[in-house]
């Protein structure tokens, strides 16, 4: 028997976490971040030089909308520069979003302390992440 099925309407947005090794991928990752900013109306996070939260390597975050998945994820497939990328939906269950609901491009990494992630944001008085775009794209993908 099948478990409870989710509706795609549960997805508020997506995250792409783009990981890098600071000793030799720093320039590559900054160039990739710039190429994204030039092509996609998305929310770009700062480049973290140290691991944060469940993320085992330095990374930067891209928050993008549900309709953008069809163009942004294929573009990342073609242009990820051999970096590992975690793409996950943002639903009410952050723990499932980072595990069962997740998609990896390149080599998957092992996330840390996943039990600390909430299994219901609503229960904590929070909502899943919405996109607040901060790029001004001028090029087509
Ligand atoms: Zn995330």
Boltz pocket constraint, residues with backbone or C-beta under 6 A from the ligand:
constraints:
  - pocket:
      binder: B
      contacts: [[A, 15], [A, 17], [A, 88]]
      max_distance: 6.0
